[in-house]
Amino acid sequence: MDKRRRDNDLPAAGEGRTDIWVITRFGSPQLDAYALDLMEGEVRSGVKTLSLIFFILLSISGGLNLYLGFAGEYLYTYVVLAVLAANVFFSSRAIGDIRSLHLLGMTLLVVSSSALVLQAHKIGAFGIPLYIGVVLIFVVVPLVPWGLREASSIVALIYLVFTLSTSLSSERFGASTLLLLQFFMLSAALIVLVLVARSARVRKTEIKSLFELESAHQEMRSLSYRDPLTGAWNRRYIQDRYDETITGYREEARECYFLLFDLNRFKQINDTFGHAFGDRVLQWVSESFSEHLQPGEIFARMGGDEFALLLAQAPQAYLQKSLDSLRSRQSRVRRMGWDDPDGVTISFGLVSLVSETERVPFTRAYKGADKALYEAKAKGGNRVEKGTPACAAAEPALMLNDERPGETS
């Protein structure tokens, strides 16, 4: 957790200067991805709110202009913009990319600005309704969660649309009108950028805090599923993931096996070489059986020297490779006093879930494998004994290549 937190605190290139420039940029790939996923829904909601408010206000303005007798001058503009706002509202529901959503919101604002300018040129003057429209366009900008980059771009575009179009036709508009328009735009733009900057800073702080909180929660959850000695999954994990894993195997028509195994004469190992050496043996077992798993398979320590496996591959080849890996690890430490020529031997109980027509609960699979494991040890150990989830009589044993009949457990 400390390393992740340090990584998240590293600024991206230029972020010291533009901390609120982009609301989803933090300088950490994990945090950036988290922010993008989190902000997608918020930006969509903001664009929908923006377009809905535009639609409502434009509809009210159209009705008000009808009542005041300005229909011929303003009504057509309000109707067109209301239709555009409705289109943006419905389009935002189908878009999942933040940049596209931002572009959609920017389009609504800039097109609305252009429509107001065209309306001013048509009537040859800036009336009170047009001044109100200018201020309204700026005021609604913070409804969408922008970064300062996007907000600055929108404000600049709106400002340029009004300024260039009016300055090029200065003979049509009086100096006082243009001066008043500049005052309204610059004042509104300053307020908007301050609000967006404050909002972006607060939201980025919240996003980072949420990310660290969820990361800590996931880390604690992962630790609760790990065996502290071997690093393998524990009994809780395989029980919790059993149904999901089996369902996935069945949907993909893959093989499915549940195995239990434990070490033969493990107490003798502890008594002879000490518990520290016994712990190292358990670690060897975990390393050897974990490295040959396929994606989606589970290896877990159930407790003591008992382990469990959920496999979606042929068990005999997998077990042989794992046992070979275990022997190679044991061969490195004979100088520590390991004088048993056979090294660690293991007994297995296996149940096949391939032919089952219904889902087999964990308890049935465990009991069937446990009964098969008991019979394997009763027959001398160092073997795989097959059973059924219903704990019926064991089928003929699956012999390992290095089985030595008569070995005691």
Residue pairs with C-beta under 8 A, 6 or more apart in sequence:
1 215
1 216
1 219
4 30
4 212
4 215
5 212
7 28
7 30
8 26
8 27
8 28
8 30
8 31
8 208
8 211
8 212
10 27
10 28
11 19
11 27
12 25
12 26
12 27
14 21
15 21
15 25
15 26
15 27
18 148
18 149
19 201
19 204
20 147
20 148
20 197
20 200
20 201
20 204
21 147
21 148
21 149
22 147
22 149
23 35
23 39
23 145
23 146
23 147
23 200
23 203
23 204
24 32
24 35
24 36
24 39
24 98
24 147
25 32
25 35
25 147
26 32
26 35
26 204
26 207
26 208
30 211
31 207
31 208
31 211
34 207
34 211
34 214
35 204
35 207
35 211
36 98
38 207
38 210
39 98
39 145
39 207
40 96
40 97
40 98
40 101
42 145
43 98
43 101
43 102
43 144
43 145
44 92
44 93
44 95
44 101
46 105
46 143
46 144
46 145
47 88
47 92
47 101
47 102
47 104
47 105
47 144
48 89
48 92
48 93
49 143
49 144
50 88
50 105
50 108
50 140
50 143
50 144
51 85
51 86
51 88
51 89
51 92
51 105
51 108
52 85
52 89
53 140
53 143
54 81
54 82
54 85
54 88
54 108
54 112
54 140
55 82
55 85
55 86
55 89
57 136
58 78
58 79
58 81
58 82
58 85
59 78
59 82
61 74
61 78
61 129
61 133
62 74
62 75
62 78
62 79
62 82
65 71
65 73
65 74
65 75
65 78
65 129
66 75
70 129
73 119
73 122
73 123
73 127
74 119
74 129
77 115
77 116
77 118
77 119
80 115
81 111
81 112
81 115
84 108
84 111
84 112
85 108
88 104
88 105
88 107
88 108
91 104
92 101
92 104
95 101
95 104
102 144
102 146
102 150
105 144
106 150
106 153
106 154
106 157
109 137
109 140
109 141
109 154
109 157
109 158
110 154
110 157
110 158
110 161
112 133
112 137
113 134
113 137
113 157
113 158
113 161
113 162
114 161
116 130
116 133
116 134
116 137
116 162
117 161
117 162
117 165
117 166
119 130
120 126
120 130
120 166
120 173
121 165
121 169
121 172
124 172
125 173
125 177
126 173
126 177
126 180
126 181
131 180
131 181
131 184
134 162
134 181
134 184
134 185
134 188
135 184
135 188
137 158
138 155
138 158
138 185
138 188
138 189
138 191
138 192
139 188
139 192
141 151
141 154
141 155
141 192
141 196
142 151
142 192
142 195
142 196
142 199
145 199
145 200
145 203
146 154
146 196
146 200
147 196
147 200
148 193
148 196
148 197
148 200
151 192
151 193
151 196
151 197
152 193
155 189
155 192
155 193
158 185
158 189
159 185
159 186
159 189
162 181
162 185
163 182
163 185
166 173
166 177
166 178
166 181
167 178
170 178
224 236
225 233
225 234
225 236
225 237
225 240
226 232
226 233
226 234
226 237
227 233
227 234
227 286
227 300
227 301
229 279
229 282
229 283
229 301
230 282
230 283
230 285
230 286
230 301
231 283
231 286
232 286
232 290
232 299
232 300
232 301
232 307
233 298
233 299
233 300
233 301
234 300
234 301
234 302
235 300
235 301
235 302
235 303
235 308
237 298
237 300
238 298
238 300
238 302
238 308
238 310
238 362
239 362
241 298
242 310
242 362
242 365
243 359
243 362
245 296
245 298
245 310
246 256
246 310
246 353
246 359
246 360
247 359
248 296
249 255
249 256
249 296
249 312
249 353
250 256
250 359
254 312
255 311
255 312
255 313
255 314
255 352
255 354
256 310
256 311
256 312
256 352
256 353
256 354
257 309
257 310
257 311
257 312
257 315
257 350
257 351
257 352
257 353
257 354
258 308
258 309
258 310
258 311
258 350
258 351
258 353
258 365
258 366
258 368
258 369
258 389
259 308
259 309
259 311
259 315
259 348
259 349
259 350
259 351
259 369
259 384
260 302
260 306
260 307
260 308
260 309
260 348
260 349
260 366
260 369
260 370
260 372
260 373
261 306
261 307
261 308
261 309
261 346
261 347
261 348
261 349
261 373
262 304
262 305
262 306
262 307
262 346
262 347
262 373
263 269
263 281
263 282
263 285
263 305
263 344
263 345
263 346
264 344
264 345
264 346
264 347
264 377
264 381
264 382
264 407
264 408
264 409
265 345
265 408
265 409
266 278
266 281
266 304
266 305
269 277
269 278
269 281
269 344
270 277
270 278
272 337
273 336
273 337
273 338
277 336
280 333
281 344
282 301
282 305
284 326
284 329
284 330
284 344
285 307
285 326
285 344
285 346
286 299
286 301
286 307
287 325
287 329
288 322
288 323
288 325
288 326
288 329
289 299
289 307
289 309
289 322
289 326
290 299
291 322
291 325
292 318
292 321
292 322
292 325
293 299
294 312
294 313
296 312
297 309
297 310
297 311
297 312
297 313
298 308
298 309
298 310
299 307
299 308
299 309
300 307
300 308
300 309
301 307
301 308
302 308
308 366
308 369
311 318
315 350
315 384
315 398
316 384
316 398
316 400
319 348
319 384
319 400
320 400
320 401
323 346
323 400
323 402
326 343
326 344
327 343
330 338
330 343
330 344
331 343
342 382
342 404
342 407
345 381
345 382
345 407
346 381
346 382
347 373
347 376
347 377
347 381
347 382
347 383
347 385
347 409
348 372
348 373
348 376
348 383
348 384
348 385
349 368
349 369
349 370
349 371
349 372
349 373
349 374
349 375
349 376
349 384
349 385
349 387
350 369
350 372
350 384
350 385
350 386
350 387
350 398
351 365
351 368
351 369
351 372
351 386
351 387
351 388
351 389
352 386
352 388
353 360
353 365
353 389
356 389
360 389
364 389
364 390
364 391
365 389
367 389
367 391
368 387
368 388
368 389
368 390
368 391
368 392
369 387
371 387
371 391
371 394
372 385
372 386
372 387
372 394
373 385
375 385
375 387
375 394
376 383
376 384
376 385
376 397
377 409
378 409
379 385
379 397
380 405
380 406
380 407
380 408
380 409
381 407
381 408
381 409
382 400
382 402
382 403
382 404
382 407
383 397
383 398
383 399
383 400
383 403
384 397
384 398
384 399
384 400
385 394
385 397
385 398
386 394
386 395
386 396
386 397
386 398
387 394
387 395
388 395
